[in-house]
Amino acid sequence: MTEILPRLYELIEPFNKKGIALTPSTSFADDLELDSLTVMDLVANIEDEWDINMPLNLLPDLETIGQLDEAVGRLKA
């Protein structure tokens, strides 16, 4: 677990309408049921938080919070 993960949980929580427990294996599509517009809002928040730009072609590969954590870590390095 990186130092990024706890902050990701905080950023994702407002979008967690089902109130499920967030873990690295939580899926954006299956568990959180986020639509594409919601995902773009979340991405904007993440980009602002860490002053990074997430390439749009990267987003389809990020299915879980853990994968997002790794991607943010690589982008901010």
N, C-alpha and C positions, 0 to 999 in steps of 0.2 A: 504494500500500500504506500502510495506516495503522499506528500503533503497536499497534493492537488485534490485528492479524493474527498476529504471532508468538505471542502469548499464546493466541489461539484454537487455533493448531496444537498447543500444549502441552495444552490442555484436551481436544482431540479425539483426540489420540494414544492414550490408553487404550482408546478405542472403535474404533480402527483395527485390527480383527482380521485383516484381509487384508494389513496392512503396506504399503499403497500409499503412494506419495509424495503428500503433501498440497500442494495448490495452490489458488489462489482459485477455479479452475473445478471442483474436486473436488465431486462430487454426493453428498449424504448417502444418497439412496435407491439410485442406480445404482452408484456406485463403492464407497461404504463399506457399503452394504446394512444401514443402521441401521433397526431396527424402532421402532415408536412409543414403547415403554417406554424404550428406549435414548435416543431423542431427548429424552424428558422428563428423563432423568437429566442429559444434556448441557445442556439449557436451565437446569436448576436450578443447575448448576455455573457457567454463564455469568452468571446473575442474581446469584449470590453474589459472583462475581469483581468485577463492576462495580457492584453495588448498584443494579440496575435490575429492572424487571418487564417481561417480554416478553409482550405480549398474545397469547393463544392463536390469535386469528384471523389473526395475522401469520405464524405458523409454516408454513402450507401454501405461502406465497409464497417461503420461504427454501429454495431447492433446492441452493445451492452455498455453499461456505465464503466466497466473495467477497460473496455476497448477505447472509450472516450478518454479515460484517464491517461492511458498510454499515449494516445495521439496528442493530447494537450501537452504532456511532458516532452514529447519530441519537438513539437512546434515552438515551445517557449525556450528550448535549450539553445 
